[in-house]
């Protein structure tokens, strides 16, 4: 019987296989940890970016509204919804307040013009009393097109307000003088006579505004009477969720505020982002 000679082929020994498996396990373990760390870093950076973007956009909206605030019409909103003038010292701790309320003058029609050829604004802010006295019923306001103001108010108000829902304010005077509905052209008719001499400057307002934190959500209230300390009603818009801090301070004609939110990234981990702004 003829036997073929055995053929020797290269192969791994059992020890070499075990060693290779151990090395592969170590490498894969390190790789998995690296991948997990990279993914965790991505999740954190994404959460930080989202939180920062949200607070920045909300802060810009708040600052844009607050810059139209009429001095001495700004109030703190306490936790029980009562109001406290910012001209008075705090009657409670910082946690006793949940928001701020103010009368905002109508910046939209103040900054608008009729056309490129007729460059009158909705209301100019300049007053010239036709019959100076202590009993004023109408005011001439040069450079104004109050019909444009009426149109803008009607377009912006969700409840269909008109210029007859507006009030005018004079410097260092918190009295709200109601504008009559027949106001057109460049003559402001007052619904009731002003009890004092009208000054040469004025601001026109048709809405008050309020920022209120409710169940960790920040809401903007608007389209309620443009009179100091008015009831803010129910017309509101959600600005930001998961608000952890909303604090503000009024000093003269400057309003500073700080806004912080929490961005959840799973489990017990949160990212906090804060923004501070000053409005003059």
C-alpha positions, 0 to 999 in steps of 0.5 A, a space after each residue: 500500500 502506497 502512502 502519499 507523503 503528508 503536506 505541511 500547510 502553515 496554520 495558527 496554533 491554538 495559543 496564537 488564536 487565543 492571543 489574536 482573539 484577546 488582541 481583537 477584543 482589546 482593540 474593539 473595546 478601545 474602539 467602542 469606547 472612542 466611538 461612545 466618547 465621540 457620540 457623547 461629545 456630539 450629543 453634548 455639543 448639539 444640546 449646547 448649540 440648541 440651548 444657546 440658539 434658543 436663548 439667543 433668539 428669545 433674548 432678541 425678541 424680548 430686547 426688541 419689545 422692551 426697547 419700546 417700553 414707556 418709562 414709568 409704566 413698567 411693573 413686576 409681576 408677582 407669583 400671585 399675578 399682582 403688580 408692583 411698580 419698578 419705581 418701588 423697592 422689592 417687597 419680596 425675594 427674587 423668587 416672589 416674581 415671575 415676570 414683567 409688564 409694560 406699556 409699549 409704544 407703537 414702534 411699527 407705525 412710528 418707523 413706517 412711512 407712507 411711500 418713498 415720495 410721501 415720507 410721512 410716518 404713521 405718527 411723528 411724535 411731535 405735537 403742536 397744540 392748535 389751541 393751547 390751554 389746559 383743556 385739550 381736545 385735539 392735537 396737530 402732529 406734523 409729519 404724521 399720517 394717522 390713517 397709516 397708523 390705523 391700518 397698521 394697528 388693524 393688521 397687527 392686532 389679532 382682535 381687530 383693534 383700531 386707532 380708537 384703541 390707542 393712547 398717547 403719553 407725554 414725557 414724565 406723565 403716566 396718564 394715558 390719553 385715549 385717542 378718538 376713533 375719528 382720528 385721521 390725517 395729522 390731527 389726533 382727536 382725544 376721546 376726552 380732553 386732556 387736563 393739562 397742557 400738551 407737551 411737544 413730544 408724545 408716544 402713541 401706544 395701542 398695546 401693553 406687553 407682559 413676560 411671564 414664566 408659567 410652569 417653566 415656560 416663558 410667555 409673551 402676553 400682548 394686545 391688551 389695553 395700553 394703560 399702566 397695570 392693565 389686566 394682561 388677558 389671555 392673548 399670549 405666545 410661547 417664547 421658550 420652554 424649560 426656563 430655569 431663570 428669568 430675572 430682570 432689573 430696571 434702573 432709570 431707563 435701562 432694563 437688564 435681564 437674564 434668561 436661562 434654560 435647561 436642555 435635556 440630553 437624556 437621563 439625569 443630564 441637562 445642559 444650561 444656557 444663559 443670556 444677559 442683555 441690557 436694553 436702553 
